[in-house]
Every structure is written in structure tokens, then in C-alpha cells.
Amino acid sequence: MPVSDLRHVPAARPLDVRWIHGSISAKHNADPDIQIHWYDDDTVILRQNMAIDYEAPFMFLLFGRDRAVLLDTGATASPEFFPLRAVVDELIERWTSRRGRAGRQEYELLILHTHSHDDHVAGDHQFAGRPATVLVPADKSTAWNYFGFAAEPDAVKTVDLGDRALDVLATPGHQDSAVTFYDRMTGILFTGDTIYRGRLYIVDWQAFTLSVDRLVAFCDSHPITHVIGCHIEMTRTAGVDYPVLTSFQPDEPPLEMTVEHLRTVQTALRDAGPEPVRYVCDEFILWPEDE
């Protein structure tokens, strides 16, 4: 299968959604535990409630003919407080029913991760023992072996869902296990915690710079509709972020970004220089740290 089928040029759909963004009193928060947004008939964006965990990560459920893939499992292990498996099961039931399939028990679920930080893997255990499920642990050794990056870290690999393919790139820097997914069907580039509107935590400055360069080069040869990360931490005021542990963010900018945001990060890294330094830009902050 070729790295990208350029015969298919996806159309950009607007994300016409107001994301749940916490409340002044977490105790009295009335938002759902998990917000569900159908981007299209085969693509779901999920957001965890800030009242459950301030990280409020986004997760993504993509349906193909043969199987679905769930990208990341959120920041909370307990199904009582964060019923991710129940929500995913209901969404699969809805999709298979709509498609006239026999039922979700025979339809495979693949679980992958953008990287292995706790707020992206905490819900993994909810899927233990689930029928027709393949969960690939997020640690670098396991995940990179699964994708084939252990032998070819600079290759672009493919995950086939059946009539839907994801291209996968190794993009370490935020964390050594980080990967980026490109969905050929929608044209969305899922950048995890590598690129999003927020504090771009960097544990390896050189690796992060190379990864951003790879992503920009990839976008130059692929139709990109949206660049979507896993968090929102900035306000709509240029250069101003919400402090860590904030659980009410009423002035969030949009989740979706463009390739120009990637180019802006690339330029900022060059302007900041080869040594790690905190560098504030309008829509993100380069934030070097120890892992």
C-alpha cells in the first residue's frame, strides 16, 4: 500500500462544536463524563471532563470496514468516574447497527496511543478481557516494535482498518515513544502532545526539532485538513496559557489547527536556538523539561 493515496483529496469539515471546558465548581459540574462529537459518520472525537481530571485530554475513535481504532484512553483509570469502555462500546454498537453489521462482538477494536504519559493510557485496563480487542501498550519498546519503528525509525508505517488507512510517523521529543497519526480518509493529522495549543513540553530538544521538521515535510506532500492535538491549554489572549491544574477554561481557542501552526512551531524552534529555552508564542509555549 502506498504511503498516501493522493487520488483521494479529503474535504475539510468544520468542527462545529463547543467543547466542555470545566466549571467554576467541579463539585457542581453537570457536563457529561465524556463529550462525544461525531466529526463525520466514521470519526468520533471524545473529550474527558475537566471535573474528572484537569488534563481533559481528547481521544479519537476512527471506524474502518474491518476494525476501529481508539487513539489514547484518557487520564482516569476508574470506569465509575470515567466510563470510557462503556462509551466506546455504545459508539461501536451504534456504528455497526447503522452499517447493518452483525454486532460489535465480531467487530475488532484496536487501541493505540500517541505516547505513554499517564493521561493518555490510564483507561487501558478498562479494556482488559474485552472480546475482539487488540491493545498495544504505549511504551516505546512495545509500540515501536508494533509499528516497525524499532528497525526503521524514519519510515512512515501504515495501519489498515479496511478501506481506511492511517499513516504513522515516529515523532519523539515530547516523549521518546511519541508518534503522530495521519488519517487519509479525513486528512486529519493527529499530533498528540507534540503540537497543540498549549505548553509544548519538550524532553529532547533536538529530537523534537527533527520531529517538527518531519511533520512539516510530510504535510508538504499530503492533503491536510486539520492538525489536532490532545489538549487545549492556551487562552484566546496571545501568549497567555491557563495555569497547570486549571479545571475551568471558559476562554479556550479551537482544538483544530492548520499546517501553518506547524510551520510557526518550526520557526520558533529556529529562533529559540539549539539549546533548550522557554519560548512564548501567541498560540503555544516551548517548554523544555526533564522527563
FENFEN-V763707 format. One record per residue. N is the residue number from 1. RES is the residue in three letters. D_LAST is the distance of its C-alpha to the last C-alpha in whole Angstrom. Layout:
n: [N & N]
res: [RES & RES]
d_last: [D_LAST & D_LAST]
This chain:
n: [1 & 2 & 3 & 4 & 5 & 6 & 7 & 8 & 9 & 10 & 11 & 12 & 13 & 14 & 15 & 16 & 17 & 18 & 19 & 20 & 21 & 22 & 23 & 24 & 25 & 26 & 27 & 28 & 29 & 30 & 31 & 32 & 33 & 34 & 35 & 36 & 37 & 38 & 39 & 40 & 41 & 42 & 43 & 44 & 45 & 46 & 47 & 48 & 49 & 50 & 51 & 52 & 53 & 54 & 55 & 56 & 57 & 58 & 59 & 60 & 61 & 62 & 63 & 64 & 65 & 66 & 67 & 68 & 69 & 70 & 71 & 72 & 73 & 74 & 75 & 76 & 77 & 78 & 79 & 80 & 81 & 82 & 83 & 84 & 85 & 86 & 87 & 88 & 89 & 90 & 91 & 92 & 93 & 94 & 95 & 96 & 97 & 98 & 99 & 100 & 101 & 102 & 103 & 104 & 105 & 106 & 107 & 108 & 109 & 110 & 111 & 112 & 113 & 114 & 115 & 116 & 117 & 118 & 119 & 120 & 121 & 122 & 123 & 124 & 125 & 126 & 127 & 128 & 129 & 130 & 131 & 132 & 133 & 134 & 135 & 136 & 137 & 138 & 139 & 140 & 141 & 142 & 143 & 144 & 145 & 146 & 147 & 148 & 149 & 150 & 151 & 152 & 153 & 154 & 155 & 156 & 157 & 158 & 159 & 160 & 161 & 162 & 163 & 164 & 165 & 166 & 167 & 168 & 169 & 170 & 171 & 172 & 173 & 174 & 175 & 176 & 177 & 178 & 179 & 180 & 181 & 182 & 183 & 184 & 185 & 186 & 187 & 188 & 189 & 190 & 191 & 192 & 193 & 194 & 195 & 196 & 197 & 198 & 199 & 200 & 201 & 202 & 203 & 204 & 205 & 206 & 207 & 208 & 209 & 210 & 211 & 212 & 213 & 214 & 215 & 216 & 217 & 218 & 219 & 220 & 221 & 222 & 223 & 224 & 225 & 226 & 227 & 228 & 229 & 230 & 231 & 232 & 233 & 234 & 235 & 236 & 237 & 238 & 239 & 240 & 241 & 242 & 243 & 244 & 245 & 246 & 247 & 248 & 249 & 250 & 251 & 252 & 253 & 254 & 255 & 256 & 257 & 258 & 259 & 260 & 261 & 262 & 263 & 264 & 265 & 266 & 267 & 268 & 269 & 270 & 271 & 272 & 273 & 274 & 275 & 276 & 277 & 278 & 279 & 280 & 281 & 282 & 283 & 284 & 285 & 286 & 287 & 288 & 289 & 290 & 291]
res: [MET & PRO & VAL & SER & ASP & LEU & ARG & HIS & VAL & PRO & ALA & ALA & ARG & PRO & LEU & ASP & VAL & ARG & TRP & ILE & HIS & GLY & SER & ILE & SER & ALA & LYS & HIS & ASN & ALA & ASP & PRO & ASP & ILE & GLN & ILE & HIS & TRP & TYR & ASP & ASP & ASP & THR & VAL & ILE & LEU & ARG & GLN & ASN & MET & ALA & ILE & ASP & TYR & GLU & ALA & PRO & PHE & MET & PHE & LEU & LEU & PHE & GLY & ARG & ASP & ARG & ALA & VAL & LEU & LEU & ASP & THR & GLY & ALA & THR & ALA & SER & PRO & GLU & PHE & PHE & PRO & LEU & ARG & ALA & VAL & VAL & ASP & GLU & LEU & ILE & GLU & ARG & TRP & THR & SER & ARG & ARG & GLY & ARG & ALA & GLY & ARG & GLN & GLU & TYR & GLU & LEU & LEU & ILE & LEU & HIS & THR & HIS & SER & HIS & ASP & ASP & HIS & VAL & ALA & GLY & ASP & HIS & GLN & PHE & ALA & GLY & ARG & PRO & ALA & THR & VAL & LEU & VAL & PRO & ALA & ASP & LYS & SER & THR & ALA & TRP & ASN & TYR & PHE & GLY & PHE & ALA & ALA & GLU & PRO & ASP & ALA & VAL & LYS & THR & VAL & ASP & LEU & GLY & ASP & ARG & ALA & LEU & ASP & VAL & LEU & ALA & THR & PRO & GLY & HIS & GLN & ASP & SER & ALA & VAL & THR & PHE & TYR & ASP & ARG & MET & THR & GLY & ILE & LEU & PHE & THR & GLY & ASP & THR & ILE & TYR & ARG & GLY & ARG & LEU & TYR & ILE & VAL & ASP & TRP & GLN & ALA & PHE & THR & LEU & SER & VAL & ASP & ARG & LEU & VAL & ALA & PHE & CYS & ASP & SER & HIS & PRO & ILE & THR & HIS & VAL & ILE & GLY & CYS & HIS & ILE & GLU & MET & THR & ARG & THR & ALA & GLY & VAL & ASP & TYR & PRO & VAL & LEU & THR & SER & PHE & GLN & PRO & ASP & GLU & PRO & PRO & LEU & GLU & MET & THR & VAL & GLU & HIS & LEU & ARG & THR & VAL & GLN & THR & ALA & LEU & ARG & ASP & ALA & GLY & PRO & GLU & PRO & VAL & ARG & TYR & VAL & CYS & ASP & GLU & PHE & ILE & LEU & TRP & PRO & GLU & ASP & GLU]
d_last: [36 & 36 & 32 & 34 & 37 & 38 & 41 & 40 & 39 & 37 & 38 & 36 & 36 & 35 & 33 & 36 & 34 & 33 & 29 & 29 & 27 & 28 & 30 & 31 & 32 & 29 & 32 & 35 & 32 & 35 & 33 & 32 & 29 & 28 & 30 & 31 & 32 & 34 & 34 & 36 & 38 & 36 & 32 & 31 & 28 & 27 & 25 & 24 & 26 & 24 & 26 & 24 & 21 & 20 & 17 & 21 & 19 & 22 & 23 & 25 & 28 & 30 & 33 & 35 & 39 & 37 & 34 & 32 & 28 & 25 & 22 & 20 & 21 & 19 & 18 & 21 & 22 & 25 & 28 & 30 & 28 & 26 & 29 & 27 & 29 & 32 & 32 & 31 & 34 & 36 & 35 & 36 & 39 & 40 & 39 & 41 & 44 & 44 & 44 & 47 & 44 & 45 & 43 & 39 & 39 & 40 & 37 & 34 & 31 & 28 & 24 & 21 & 18 & 16 & 13 & 12 & 10 & 12 & 14 & 15 & 17 & 18 & 22 & 22 & 24 & 26 & 27 & 28 & 32 & 32 & 35 & 35 & 31 & 28 & 25 & 22 & 19 & 16 & 14 & 14 & 17 & 19 & 19 & 19 & 22 & 23 & 23 & 24 & 21 & 21 & 24 & 24 & 21 & 23 & 25 & 26 & 26 & 29 & 29 & 32 & 33 & 37 & 38 & 35 & 32 & 28 & 27 & 23 & 21 & 18 & 16 & 12 & 10 & 9 & 8 & 10 & 12 & 13 & 17 & 19 & 23 & 26 & 29 & 32 & 34 & 33 & 31 & 28 & 25 & 22 & 19 & 16 & 14 & 14 & 17 & 19 & 20 & 18 & 14 & 13 & 9 & 8 & 6 & 9 & 12 & 15 & 14 & 13 & 17 & 18 & 17 & 19 & 22 & 22 & 22 & 25 & 27 & 27 & 28 & 31 & 33 & 32 & 33 & 31 & 32 & 29 & 25 & 23 & 20 & 18 & 18 & 21 & 19 & 22 & 25 & 28 & 29 & 27 & 24 & 24 & 21 & 21 & 19 & 17 & 18 & 21 & 24 & 26 & 26 & 30 & 29 & 27 & 27 & 28 & 25 & 27 & 26 & 28 & 27 & 28 & 25 & 23 & 25 & 24 & 21 & 22 & 24 & 22 & 19 & 22 & 24 & 20 & 21 & 19 & 17 & 14 & 15 & 16 & 18 & 20 & 23 & 25 & 23 & 19 & 17 & 15 & 12 & 9 & 6 & 4 & 0]
